[in-house]
Amino acid sequence: MQKIASFMLIGASALALSGCFGQTSEVDQSYLCTYSTDAQAERCKDGQLAWFKPEQWNNEQLPLSVAAAYCDFNHEVMYNKAGVICVFTNKRMNLVK
């Protein structure tokens, strides 16, 4: 009985830790695609680090709109009144227009 409990504990631990060793996609830290408009965002490439830098901050929903359109949610998304920084994705670009 003790062997079964030990085996189950080891199995549960291995399963819990398996997420820590999954795929890691390295983001190129040497380049930052900066944009203020949708037209400028089209120059950014999928997987690049990107900074949405608005000319004016008029709307509290703006960072959410930008993140929804251009951010890869498999990576961290940072935002404040200075803009949005995230890993760019072009998978939802057709939804912006």
N, C-alpha and C positions, 0 to 999 in steps of 0.2 A: 504494500500500500504506500509506503514511504517512497519507493522508487517511482511509482506512478505520479505522485504529487511533485516530486523533483523534476520528472520529465515534463510535466505540464507547466511548471514554473519556468523551466528553461525554454520551452516552446513559446510561451507567452512573451517572455523577454525578447527572444529573437524576433518574433513578429512585431513587437512594439518598436524595436530598434531598426527594423528593415526600412522604415521611412526615412531614417537619417542617412542612409547610404544609397538613396535613389539617384535619379539622374540629376546632375548639376550642370546647368547651362551657364557658361562663363559669359558675362557681359563685358564687352570691350570698354574699358574705362578711359581709353585715350581719345575718344571722340564724343562730342555732345551735339546732337542735332537740336538746334534752337528754332522755334517757330512761334508766330503770333496769330497766324490765320490758317484756315483750312488749306488754302492754296500752298502756303509754305510747308505745311505738314506733309503734303504729298512728296516732298523731297526727302523726307526721312525714310530710312530703310527698316524693315522688319528686324527686330532684335537689337536695335541701337538704343543707347541711352538718350533720352529726349527731354527737353525742357520747353514746356509751353510758357512763354513769357508775354503776358498780355500787355497791350499798350495802355489799356484802362481796365480797371476791375469794377464792373458795373453791377454784377449779379452774383449772389451767393451760390447759385446753381452752376456757375461757369466751371469750377474745377471738376464737378461731377460729370458735366457734359463732356469735357475734354477727356477725362479718365475713361468714361464709357466708350468714347469713340476711338481713342488712340492708345490706351495703356494695356499692357499684357499683365493680367492679374495673377499670373504665376510668379510674378516678382513684386517687390514692394513698390507702393505708390506713395509719394510724398507730395503734399500740397499745403499752401497757405496763400496769403494775399499777394505774394510775389509770383505765383504760378504753380505749375504742376511738373514734377520730375518723375519719370517712370521709364520702363523699358517699352519702346514703341512697338506697336503691332499694326499691321495694315489689313488685318483680317476683317475689320468692321468698317473700313473706309467707305464702302458703298452705302452704308447706313447714314453717313453724315450728310450726303447731298439730298 
